[in-house]
Amino acid sequence: MNNEKTRILAQLQAVRENRPHHFWAASLVAGVSLFGMVAAFGIAPDSAEIRAYQHTVVEPLSFSLTDKREPLESPIVREERIQRSDTVASLLSRLGIQDEEAFAFLRRQPETQSIFRQMRPGKVVTARTGESGEFVHLSFPLNGPKDNVLVVERRDGRLFAGEQPLALAVQVQMRSGEIRSSLFAATDAVGMPDSVAIQMADIFGGDIDFHRDLRRGDRFSVVYEMLYSQGQPARTGRILAAEFVNNGKAFSAIWFESKEGQGYYTADGKNIRKAFLRSPLEFSRVTSGFTGSRFHPILQTWRAHKGVDYGAPIGTRVKTTGDGIVEFVGKQGGYGNLVVIRHHGRYTTHYGHLNGFAPGIRKGVRVSQGDIIGYVGKSGWATGPHLHYEFRINDVHQNPLSVALPSAPPLGQHQLAQFRQHAEPLTYRLERMRGLNLALLN
């Protein structure tokens, strides 16, 4: 150690003699090195001391063979929208299902055949699989009014299939638009589904004939329900409130339910539902109106035409225009296939030239306004497919396009307070949309 000190001091002396301007810096570096070395050598014990304190300890380690844990499963969830070119096999492949047993189960089970029959484009299908593509769970929405879903799943190593109610979330949508050419063109332009447009025509069908009364510049505003499943639209719900301005006259409707019943009412509580709809078809064209006389195309003579003919494709659904009891179903002379319904004793409606009758329609059956009773055809004395519709009071023919139609009863006084509270937020939405329409038109 003394020899090392002597060497460092000799180096400092040489630096001082040869490069005097770096002397103090070099002295500082050398001093730090020197004292660091002294400190290091002063505190570090030698090897003999270290060995004196070292001890070897051997302890056995026990391994429990019974503490085995299964690896955590990591199911993979995929969601796919059915495409036009899809088959069940291609859909399962995109869902990541690589399981021959599951595919064979889907093919042979009666409960799962709806998957093969209802591959409707746009439908959203959800699946869960294991990391290697083994099947775990499949959720397939079913067509129909029940909002059901087909569930196929693996439980305890076996596959099971069955229908379950579809979990639906309701969102409220608002749309408004203006008639430029037709109702459907206007609703398409604002992204409103056709089913909502048909509902709107039904709601205002007692006041507006959507076949002949629409005018360019007519406006509508609608608040309606849209039902969603897993974040995707499943179907439309009910119209909650609507306003239609036809030829400058405004009609409004608000849905209201109570213990006494349900229906659409004006903002002041009047029932907008008429005892009869203006038309028995959702949409069509009048090919022959109610006239004193016309030249009959088959009989080749002038005869009175005491009804209205609606041209429509064969198979178009025909609705009863009011509540009543079926009085006649069958063939009758020039009417061909005919349905006659009696309403409130003195009113009758006649639906002729039908292609066929709806299931369950027979004499004595009670029907409600809007029920399907038959389908457009050209039976009897008809040169082309159309519906012949008659409206009679005490068996006297009336013009169904212009006759004054009786209204359904209004809300009672004890219901008005509840109705006004329910209607206030819906009316506010309609007013906001009405103001927006006016701003866009100005």
C-alpha positions as CSV (number, residue, x, y, z in Angstrom):
1,M,0.0,0.0,0.0
2,N,3.0,2.4,0.9
3,N,4.5,1.6,-2.5
4,E,1.3,2.7,-4.2
5,K,1.2,6.0,-2.4
6,T,4.8,6.7,-3.4
7,R,3.9,6.1,-7.1
8,I,0.9,8.5,-7.1
9,L,3.0,11.2,-5.4
10,A,5.7,10.8,-8.1
11,Q,3.1,11.2,-10.8
12,L,1.8,14.5,-9.2
13,Q,5.4,15.9,-9.1
14,A,5.9,15.1,-12.8
15,V,2.6,16.8,-13.8
16,R,3.6,19.9,-11.8
17,E,7.0,20.2,-13.5
18,N,5.8,19.5,-17.1
19,R,2.3,21.0,-17.2
20,P,2.0,23.6,-14.4
21,H,-1.3,25.1,-15.7
22,H,-3.1,21.9,-14.9
23,F,-1.6,21.4,-11.6
24,W,-4.6,22.2,-9.3
25,A,-7.0,20.1,-11.4
26,A,-4.7,17.2,-11.5
27,S,-4.0,17.5,-7.8
28,L,-7.8,17.3,-7.1
29,V,-8.2,14.2,-9.2
30,A,-5.2,12.5,-7.7
31,G,-6.4,13.4,-4.2
32,V,-9.8,12.0,-4.7
33,S,-8.3,8.8,-6.1
34,L,-5.9,8.6,-3.2
35,F,-8.5,9.0,-0.5
36,G,-11.0,6.8,-2.2
37,M,-8.4,4.1,-2.3
38,V,-7.6,4.6,1.3
39,A,-11.2,4.4,2.3
40,A,-11.8,1.3,0.1
41,F,-8.8,-0.4,1.6
42,G,-9.7,0.7,5.1
43,I,-13.3,-0.8,5.1
44,A,-13.1,-3.9,3.0
45,P,-12.5,-7.0,5.1
46,D,-10.1,-9.6,3.8
47,S,-11.2,-13.0,2.7
48,A,-10.4,-14.8,6.0
49,E,-12.8,-12.5,7.8
50,I,-15.5,-13.1,5.3
51,R,-15.2,-16.9,5.5
52,A,-15.4,-16.7,9.3
53,Y,-19.0,-15.3,9.0
54,Q,-20.2,-17.6,6.2
55,H,-22.5,-20.5,7.1
56,T,-24.1,-23.1,4.8
57,V,-27.8,-23.8,5.5
58,V,-29.7,-26.5,3.7
59,E,-33.5,-26.5,3.9
60,P,-35.8,-28.9,2.1
61,L,-38.5,-27.4,-0.2
62,S,-41.9,-29.2,-0.3
63,F,-44.0,-29.3,-3.5
64,S,-47.7,-29.9,-3.2
65,L,-48.9,-32.2,-6.0
66,T,-52.5,-31.6,-5.1
67,D,-52.4,-27.8,-5.7
68,K,-52.8,-27.9,-9.5
69,R,-54.9,-25.1,-11.0
70,E,-56.7,-25.3,-14.3
71,P,-55.6,-22.7,-16.9
72,L,-58.0,-19.8,-17.1
73,E,-60.2,-20.0,-20.2
74,S,-60.2,-17.0,-22.5
75,P,-63.4,-17.1,-24.6
76,I,-63.3,-15.0,-27.7
77,V,-66.5,-13.1,-28.6
78,R,-67.2,-12.2,-32.2
79,E,-70.1,-10.4,-33.8
80,E,-70.8,-10.6,-37.6
81,R,-73.5,-9.1,-39.8
82,I,-75.0,-11.5,-42.3
83,Q,-74.0,-10.7,-45.9
84,R,-76.0,-11.4,-49.1
85,S,-73.6,-14.1,-50.3
86,D,-73.4,-15.9,-46.9
87,T,-74.1,-19.5,-46.1
88,V,-74.2,-20.9,-42.6
89,A,-70.8,-22.4,-43.2
90,S,-69.2,-19.1,-44.3
91,L,-70.9,-17.2,-41.4
92,L,-69.6,-19.7,-38.9
93,S,-66.1,-19.4,-40.4
94,R,-66.1,-15.6,-40.0
95,L,-67.3,-16.0,-36.5
96,G,-64.2,-18.1,-35.8
97,I,-66.0,-21.4,-35.2
98,Q,-63.8,-24.3,-36.2
99,D,-65.9,-27.1,-34.7
100,E,-67.2,-29.9,-36.9
101,E,-69.3,-31.3,-34.0
102,A,-71.1,-28.0,-33.6
103,F,-71.7,-27.6,-37.3
104,A,-73.1,-31.2,-37.5
105,F,-75.4,-30.4,-34.5
106,L,-76.8,-27.3,-36.3
107,R,-77.5,-29.3,-39.5
108,R,-79.4,-32.2,-37.8
109,Q,-81.3,-30.6,-35.0
110,P,-84.9,-29.5,-35.7
111,E,-84.6,-26.6,-33.3
112,T,-81.7,-25.1,-35.3
113,Q,-83.2,-25.2,-38.8
114,S,-84.3,-21.6,-38.5
115,I,-80.7,-20.6,-38.9
116,F,-80.6,-22.1,-42.4
117,R,-84.0,-20.6,-43.3
118,Q,-83.5,-17.1,-41.9
119,M,-80.1,-16.0,-43.2
120,R,-81.4,-12.4,-43.8
121,P,-78.7,-9.9,-44.8
122,G,-78.0,-7.3,-42.2
123,K,-78.9,-9.6,-39.2
124,V,-76.3,-9.5,-36.5
125,V,-75.1,-12.9,-35.1
126,T,-72.9,-13.2,-32.0
127,A,-70.7,-16.2,-31.1
128,R,-68.2,-17.2,-28.3
129,T,-65.5,-19.6,-29.0
130,G,-62.4,-21.0,-27.3
131,E,-58.9,-19.9,-28.3
132,S,-58.7,-22.8,-30.7
133,G,-62.1,-22.2,-32.4
134,E,-64.1,-24.7,-30.3
135,F,-67.7,-23.8,-30.1
136,V,-69.0,-22.2,-26.8
137,H,-72.2,-20.1,-27.6
138,L,-74.2,-18.8,-30.5
139,S,-76.9,-16.2,-30.5
140,F,-79.1,-15.9,-33.6
141,P,-82.0,-13.4,-33.8
142,L,-85.2,-15.0,-35.2
143,N,-87.7,-13.4,-37.6
144,G,-91.2,-12.9,-36.3
145,P,-93.2,-10.7,-33.9
146,K,-92.1,-12.4,-30.7
147,D,-88.6,-10.8,-30.5
148,N,-86.9,-14.2,-29.8
149,V,-83.4,-15.3,-30.2
150,L,-82.1,-18.9,-30.9
151,V,-79.4,-19.8,-28.4
152,V,-77.1,-22.7,-29.1
153,E,-74.5,-23.4,-26.3
154,R,-72.2,-26.0,-24.9
155,R,-72.9,-27.1,-21.3
156,D,-71.0,-29.8,-19.5
157,G,-69.6,-31.0,-22.8
158,R,-73.0,-31.3,-24.5
159,L,-74.7,-29.0,-27.0
160,F,-78.1,-27.5,-26.4
161,A,-80.4,-25.3,-28.5
162,G,-83.6,-23.3,-27.6
163,E,-85.4,-20.0,-28.1
164,Q,-85.1,-17.2,-25.5
165,P,-86.7,-13.7,-25.4
166,L,-84.4,-11.2,-27.0
167,A,-83.1,-8.5,-24.6
168,L,-84.2,-5.2,-26.2
169,A,-83.3,-1.7,-25.3
170,V,-85.6,1.2,-26.3
171,Q,-84.3,4.4,-27.8
172,V,-86.5,7.4,-28.8
173,Q,-86.0,8.7,-32.3
174,M,-87.2,12.0,-33.9
175,R,-87.6,12.6,-37.6
176,S,-89.3,15.4,-39.6
177,G,-89.6,16.0,-43.3
178,E,-91.5,17.5,-46.2
179,I,-93.5,15.9,-49.0
180,R,-91.9,16.5,-52.4
181,S,-93.2,13.6,-54.5
182,S,-94.5,10.8,-52.2
183,L,-94.7,9.8,-48.5
184,F,-92.1,7.0,-48.8
185,A,-89.7,9.3,-50.7
186,A,-90.0,11.9,-48.0
187,T,-89.5,9.4,-45.1
188,D,-86.6,7.8,-46.9
189,A,-84.9,11.2,-47.3
190,V,-84.9,11.7,-43.5
191,G,-84.0,8.1,-42.7
192,M,-87.4,7.1,-41.2
193,P,-88.2,3.4,-41.6
194,D,-91.1,2.4,-43.8
195,S,-92.9,0.7,-40.9
196,V,-93.1,4.1,-39.1
197,A,-94.4,5.7,-42.3
198,I,-97.2,3.0,-42.5
199,Q,-98.0,3.6,-38.8
200,M,-98.3,7.3,-39.5
201,A,-100.7,6.7,-42.3
202,D,-102.8,4.4,-40.1
203,I,-102.9,7.0,-37.3
204,F,-104.1,9.8,-39.5
205,G,-106.0,7.6,-41.9
206,G,-109.4,8.8,-40.5
207,D,-108.6,12.4,-41.4
208,I,-106.2,12.1,-44.4
209,D,-106.6,9.9,-47.4
210,F,-103.0,9.1,-48.2
211,H,-104.0,7.9,-51.7
212,R,-105.3,11.2,-52.9
213,D,-105.0,14.0,-50.3
214,L,-101.2,14.4,-50.1
215,R,-99.9,17.7,-51.4
216,R,-96.4,18.9,-52.3
217,G,-95.2,20.9,-49.3
218,D,-97.1,18.8,-46.7
219,R,-94.9,18.4,-43.6
220,F,-94.6,15.7,-40.8
221,S,-92.8,15.3,-37.5
222,V,-92.6,12.0,-35.7
223,V,-91.4,10.8,-32.3
224,Y,-91.1,7.0,-32.3
225,E,-89.4,4.0,-30.6
226,M,-86.5,2.1,-32.0
227,L,-85.6,-1.2,-30.4
228,Y,-82.0,-2.3,-30.2
229,S,-80.3,-5.6,-29.5
230,Q,-76.6,-5.6,-28.5
231,G,-76.3,-2.1,-29.8
232,Q,-77.8,-2.9,-33.2
233,P,-81.3,-1.9,-34.4
234,A,-83.7,-4.8,-34.2
235,R,-87.0,-3.3,-35.2
236,T,-89.1,-0.2,-34.9
237,G,-91.5,0.3,-32.0
238,R,-94.6,2.4,-31.6
239,I,-95.1,6.0,-32.7
240,L,-95.2,8.1,-29.4
241,A,-96.3,11.4,-31.0
242,A,-96.8,12.7,-34.5
243,E,-97.9,15.8,-36.4
244,F,-98.9,16.0,-40.1
245,V,-99.7,19.2,-41.8
246,N,-101.8,18.4,-44.9
247,N,-102.8,21.3,-47.3
248,G,-102.2,23.8,-44.5
249,K,-104.2,22.0,-41.8
250,A,-102.3,20.4,-38.9
251,F,-103.2,17.1,-37.3
252,S,-101.5,15.8,-34.2
253,A,-101.5,12.5,-32.3
254,I,-100.1,11.4,-28.9
255,W,-100.1,7.8,-27.7
256,F,-101.6,7.4,-24.2
257,E,-102.3,4.3,-22.1
258,S,-104.5,4.2,-19.0
259,K,-106.6,1.6,-17.1
260,E,-109.6,2.5,-19.3
261,G,-107.7,1.8,-22.5
262,Q,-105.1,3.1,-24.9
263,G,-104.9,5.0,-28.2
264,Y,-103.9,8.2,-29.9
265,Y,-105.3,11.6,-28.8
266,T,-105.0,15.2,-29.8
267,A,-103.1,17.6,-27.5
268,D,-106.4,18.5,-25.8
269,G,-107.4,14.9,-25.2
270,K,-109.7,14.2,-28.1
271,N,-109.6,10.7,-29.5
272,I,-108.3,11.0,-33.1
273,R,-109.4,7.4,-33.9
274,K,-112.4,7.4,-36.1
275,A,-114.9,4.6,-36.0
276,F,-113.8,3.9,-39.6
277,L,-110.6,4.3,-41.7
278,R,-110.9,6.1,-44.9
279,S,-109.2,3.3,-46.9
280,P,-108.9,-0.5,-46.4
281,L,-105.5,-0.5,-48.1
282,E,-102.2,0.9,-46.8
283,F,-101.2,2.4,-50.1
284,S,-102.6,2.1,-53.6
285,R,-104.4,4.3,-56.2
286,V,-108.1,4.9,-56.8
287,T,-108.9,3.5,-60.2
288,S,-112.6,4.2,-60.1
289,G,-114.4,6.5,-57.7
290,F,-118.0,6.6,-56.4
291,T,-120.0,7.8,-59.4
292,G,-123.7,8.0,-60.4
293,S,-122.9,5.9,-63.5
294,R,-120.0,4.6,-65.5
295,F,-119.5,2.3,-68.5
296,H,-119.0,-1.2,-67.1
297,P,-115.9,-2.8,-68.9
298,I,-117.4,-6.3,-68.8
299,L,-121.2,-5.8,-69.2
300,Q,-120.6,-3.1,-71.8
301,T,-123.4,-1.0,-70.4
302,W,-123.8,2.1,-68.3
303,R,-124.3,1.2,-64.6
304,A,-124.0,3.0,-61.3
305,H,-120.7,2.5,-59.5
306,K,-121.6,2.8,-55.8
307,G,-118.2,2.0,-54.3
308,V,-114.5,2.8,-54.8
309,D,-112.0,0.7,-56.7
310,Y,-108.4,0.6,-55.5
311,G,-105.8,-0.7,-57.9
312,A,-103.1,-2.8,-56.2
313,P,-101.0,-5.9,-56.9
314,I,-102.6,-9.4,-56.3
315,G,-101.9,-10.4,-52.7
316,T,-101.9,-6.9,-51.2
317,R,-103.4,-7.1,-47.7
318,V,-106.9,-5.8,-47.2
319,K,-107.8,-4.3,-43.7
320,T,-111.2,-3.9,-42.1
321,T,-111.9,-0.2,-41.8
322,G,-113.7,-0.5,-38.5
323,D,-114.6,-2.8,-35.5
324,G,-117.4,-5.2,-36.3
325,I,-118.6,-8.8,-36.9
326,V,-118.1,-10.7,-40.1
327,E,-121.5,-11.1,-41.7
328,F,-120.6,-12.9,-45.0
329,V,-117.6,-14.7,-46.4
330,G,-117.7,-16.4,-49.8
331,K,-118.5,-15.9,-53.5
332,Q,-121.3,-13.6,-54.5
333,G,-122.0,-12.9,-58.2
334,G,-119.9,-10.1,-59.8
335,Y,-118.2,-9.4,-56.5
336,G,-116.3,-12.6,-56.7
337,N,-114.7,-13.4,-53.3
338,L,-116.5,-11.1,-50.9
339,V,-116.3,-10.1,-47.2
340,V,-119.1,-8.2,-45.6
341,I,-118.7,-6.7,-42.1
342,R,-121.4,-5.2,-39.9
343,H,-120.4,-2.3,-37.6
344,H,-122.5,-0.8,-34.7
345,G,-125.7,-2.2,-36.1
346,R,-126.4,0.2,-39.0
347,Y,-123.1,0.3,-40.8
348,T,-121.7,-2.3,-43.3
349,T,-118.5,-2.4,-45.3
350,H,-118.1,-4.7,-48.4
351,Y,-114.7,-5.9,-49.8
352,G,-115.0,-7.5,-53.2
353,H,-112.8,-9.2,-56.0
354,L,-110.6,-10.7,-53.3
355,N,-107.9,-13.3,-54.2
356,G,-108.5,-15.1,-50.9
357,F,-109.5,-14.7,-47.3
358,A,-107.2,-14.2,-44.3
359,P,-106.9,-17.2,-41.9
360,G,-109.7,-17.3,-39.3
361,I,-112.1,-15.0,-41.2
362,R,-115.5,-16.7,-41.1
363,K,-119.1,-15.7,-40.5
364,G,-119.7,-14.5,-36.9
365,V,-116.0,-13.7,-36.1
366,R,-115.4,-10.3,-34.4
367,V,-112.7,-8.2,-36.0
368,S,-111.0,-5.0,-35.0
369,Q,-110.1,-1.9,-37.0
370,G,-107.0,-2.6,-39.1
371,D,-107.2,-6.5,-38.9
372,I,-106.3,-8.2,-42.2
373,I,-109.4,-9.9,-43.7
374,G,-108.3,-10.8,-47.2
375,Y,-106.0,-10.1,-50.2
376,V,-106.4,-8.1,-53.4
377,G,-107.4,-10.2,-56.4
378,K,-109.5,-10.1,-59.6
379,S,-112.2,-12.6,-58.8
380,G,-115.8,-12.1,-60.1
381,W,-116.4,-9.3,-62.7
382,A,-112.9,-7.7,-62.7
383,T,-110.6,-7.0,-65.6
384,G,-107.6,-6.6,-63.5
385,P,-106.4,-6.9,-59.8
386,H,-108.1,-4.4,-57.6
387,L,-110.3,-4.1,-54.5
388,H,-113.9,-3.0,-54.7
389,Y,-114.9,-1.3,-51.4
390,E,-118.4,-0.2,-50.4
391,F,-119.6,1.8,-47.3
392,R,-123.3,1.6,-46.5
393,I,-125.4,3.2,-43.8
394,N,-128.7,1.3,-43.2
395,D,-127.9,-0.5,-46.5
396,V,-127.8,2.8,-48.4
397,H,-124.5,3.3,-50.4
398,Q,-122.3,6.2,-49.3
399,N,-119.2,7.6,-50.8
400,P,-116.4,6.3,-48.4
401,L,-114.1,9.1,-49.6
402,S,-116.3,11.9,-48.4
403,V,-118.8,10.6,-45.9
404,A,-118.5,12.1,-42.4
405,L,-117.0,9.4,-40.1
406,P,-118.0,9.2,-36.5
407,S,-115.2,9.5,-33.9
408,A,-114.3,7.2,-31.0
409,P,-115.1,8.6,-27.5
410,P,-112.7,11.1,-25.9
411,L,-110.8,10.9,-22.6
412,G,-112.9,11.3,-19.5
413,Q,-112.3,14.3,-17.1
414,H,-110.6,12.1,-14.5
415,Q,-108.0,11.1,-17.2
416,L,-107.2,14.5,-18.6
417,A,-104.7,15.6,-15.9
418,Q,-102.7,12.4,-16.3
419,F,-102.8,12.7,-20.0
420,R,-101.6,16.3,-20.0
421,Q,-98.6,15.4,-17.8
422,H,-97.7,12.5,-20.1
423,A,-98.2,14.6,-23.3
424,E,-96.1,17.7,-22.3
425,P,-92.6,16.4,-23.1
426,L,-93.8,14.8,-26.3
427,T,-95.6,18.0,-27.4
428,Y,-92.4,19.9,-26.7
429,R,-90.4,17.6,-29.0
430,L,-93.0,18.2,-31.8
431,E,-92.8,22.0,-31.3
432,R,-89.0,21.9,-31.6
433,M,-89.1,19.9,-34.8
434,R,-91.9,22.2,-36.2
435,G,-89.7,25.2,-35.4
436,L,-86.7,23.6,-37.2
437,N,-88.8,22.8,-40.2
438,L,-90.0,26.5,-40.5
439,A,-86.4,27.7,-40.1
440,L,-85.3,25.5,-42.9
441,L,-88.2,26.6,-45.2
442,N,-87.6,30.3,-44.7
